[in-house]
Amino acid sequence: MDNKIAIFKGKKIRRIIYANEWWFSVVDVIEALTDSINPRDYWYKMKTRVKEEDGFELSTICRQLKLEAPDGKMRETDCANTEGIFRIIQSIPSPKAEPFKRWLAKVGYERVQEIENPELATNRTRMLYKLKGYSDDWIEKRMRGIAIREELTDEWQQRGAKEQRDYEILTAEISKASFGITPSEYKKLKGLERQNLRDHMNDLELIFTMLGERATTEIHRTEDSKGVAKLQKDAKAGGDIAGGARRQLEKRLKKSIVSDENYLENPESQKRLKG
């Protein structure tokens, strides 16, 4: 699954790729269309009203998926795919409904295009990093890291890791063994809050991250690992390989690879990350 934020007329709409299609946060859509100060309450009352008027349960076209909440934690949220959102907004009296439908159709179509031609998604990601000022060398490493990460999470899903919490535990295991700290501790070190940690790593941090995750993937495949407990042992083993290489380099360089530098629109930080 992949989490992203879309913007409709200045309003953030959380969305996630599930089963190869976009699923959107229902309360975010309601807030964007109604400007309600309590979109959750609006959604609750709306479900009740539609059931009474039409006998239709709006909840049946929704699925609870984990999205990042304002406090930074992943929480289960009512989500609907493009077809489901179209059905929901039919019950929302709003002058924004028609432009939102057009926006939704465009966003959904972009995903269809990306499924048919994955290179479009890759090119779009490269362009976004380029516009943010990242160097070509850094972008190449970041894109390779994304591919390695996706390959690893595919293995996890096939081998028994189904919940978002499983992914978090396994990722933390690799990070602890590779760098001596968990991703949340790493973000705190870099002064990050909701930003993507890997977008704030320098070249060596990205390289050792890739090494730990690629090693873990190979261990899973070689040992035909099954179940979260075994995957967790493999994650530590893969991370240990990256951690051992990191410590050897640190000994030679006489400095830590783990860095507090970030990319928060700071020109000096940008220069260091590019280096």
N, C-alpha and C positions, 0 to 999 in steps of 0.2 A: 504494500500500500504506500501511496505517496501523498503527502499533505501539502497543500498550497493555499494561498489566499488570492481571491479575485476581488476586483473593485468595480462596483456599480454605482455611478454618480456619487463618488466619495465614500460610499459605505463598503466596509469589508465583508466579504462573503467567504466563510471558511468552506473548503471543499477537500475531497479526498478521492483518490482513484481506488475504486473497489470493483473487482471483477471486470477490469478493463473499461470502466466508464466512470464519469464524474458523478459523485454524490455530494450534495450541497447541504449545509446546515440550514434546517428549516427556520429556526429562530432568527438566524442572520438574514434570511430572505424576508421574513416578516418585518424585521426592524427596518430593512432597506425600503420596503414598500409602504409601510405605515407610519414610520417615525415613532412607533410606540415606545414609551419609556420602560415598559415591561413586556417585551416580546414573548417571554415564556408564558405569562398569564394570558396574553392574547391568543397564543397557540392552544393553550388548554381550553379556553372558552370557545375558540373556533372549532375545535374537534367536537365539542359537545353540541354546538349549534348545527353543524353539518350532519351529525348523527341524527339529531331530532328532526331536521328538515328533510334530509334525503335518505336517511337510514344507512349512510355510508360511513365506515370507519376509516378516517384518514390515516390512522396509525398502521393500517395494513399495507400501505404503500411506502412505509418508512422502515428504516433499519437503524439500529443504534450502533454508531461507529465512533471510535475514539478520535477526538479532535483536540487541539491545544486550546485550553481555556484562557481567559485574561490573566489568570495567576500563573500561567506557564505550565500547568499540569495537564496531562492528557485525561480527558473525561468523556464518557459515553454521551453522545449527542444524537438527537433525532435527525436523520439525514434522508434525503430522497434523491433519486436520480432525475435526469432531465424530464422524463415523462411524468414522474411523480410530482415534481415541482410545478409543472404546467397545470396538473390537476389541482394542486393546493392553491395556486394563485387565482384560480377561477372563483374561489370563495373569498377573495380579498378585494373589497371595493377600493381601488386605488388608481389614480390617474397615471401612476408609474407602471401599471401592469403591462401595457402593450410594449413600451420600450424595454421593459425587463424581459419580456418574452423574446424579443429580437436579440437582446444581449445573451440570453440563455442559449438560444439556438446557435449563436456564433461560437460560444464557449464549448458547447457540446460537439459542434462540427470540428473544431480544432482538435479535440481529443480523438475523434474518428480518424481524422487525417494522420495523427501521430501513430495510431495503432496500425494503420495500413502502411505507413512509411515512417518507422522509428527515427530515421535520420532527421526528419523535420523537428522532432523534439530535441534531439541533440544539438542541431544547429541553433535552435531558439535559445537553449541554455548557454551555449558558447557566446552568442550575441549579448545576452544579458550580462554575463561576466565582463565582456569586453567593454560594454557601456559603463560599467561600474569602475573601470580603470585597471582591471587586473592585467598582468603581463601575459603574453602568449604562452610562455613556458609554464607559468603557474596554471593557466587554464588547461593545458594539455594534461598536467598531473591531476588536476581536479576532475577532469572528465574521465580519466582512466580510473581514478578512485571511485567515481560513481558507478562505473561498469563493474568493478570488482565487488563493490558493496551489493549491487543488485544480484550478482551471481551468488553471493553468500546468502542473502536473505531468501532467494529461491530455494537453496539447499535446506535452509532452516524450515521453510514452510513444508517442503516435501518430507522432511525427516521428523516432524512432530511438534515444531514450534508454531503455535497457531495464534496466540494472543500477543497483543502489543507489549504486554509486560514481559513475555518470554524474550522478545527481541531486545528489550531494554536490558534484561539481565545478562544475556549473551554478549551484547555490545560492551557492557560495563566490564565483563570478565576479560575480554580482549584488551580493552583500554588499560585496566589495572595492571595486566601482565606486560603490556607494551610500554606504558609510560609511568606506571606507579600510581596513577590516579584515575578516578572514574570520569566519564564525560561531564557530569554535573560539577565535579571539582575542577575539571579543566576549564569549563566555562567561567567559573568563579575566578580562577586564576587570571583569565584574560579579560575579566570585567564585562562579560557578556550576560545578557538576560534571556531574551527569546530568540536571539540570532542563532543561525546554524554554526556550530562549532567549527566544522571543516572549512567553512568559508573564511575562517580567521586563522587558519594554520599556515605556517610557512612551508617551503619546499620539503625540508627534512621531516617535519611533523606529518605531512601528507604521505611521504614515502614510507615511513615506519607504520603508519596506519594501514596503508595498502599491504605491506608485508604481513602484518598480523592477520588481516582479514583473508588474504589470499592463502596463507599457510593454513588457516582454519578450514577453508573450503577444501583444500587438498586432503587434509586429515579426515574430514567427514567422508569424502569419497573413497579414500583408500581403505578406511576401516568400516565403511558402510554403516555409519553411526545412525542410531534411531533413539528418539526420546530426548526430552529436554535435559535430563541429568547427564547423559553421555555427550550431548552437544555442548554442555557447559564445560565438561572436562576438556573437550577438544578446543573450545574457545580459549581456555587458559593455556593449553599447549601451544596453540598458534600464536597467542600473544607473547608467550615466553620466548619464542623464536625471535620475534621482533624486538622484545625487550633485551635479549642477549646481544643482538647486533647493535641496538642503541647504546647500551652501556660500553661496548667496545669502542664505538666511535667517540662517545663522550670522554672516555679515558684518553684517547689519542688527541682530541681537540682541547681537552682540559676545560670544558664548559658543558652546561646542560643543553640537551636538545629541546626539552620541554620549556616553552617560551610563554611569557605573559603578553607578547605582542598581539595586537588585533588589527582589524582593517576598518575600524569605525570611522570611515571618512576622514582619517587623519593622514595627511600627506607623508609625514615621516614614517608612520606605520606602514603605509603603502610601499614606500621605498624598501623598507626592511623585508616585507613579505615577498616583494618581487625578487629580492636578492636571494 
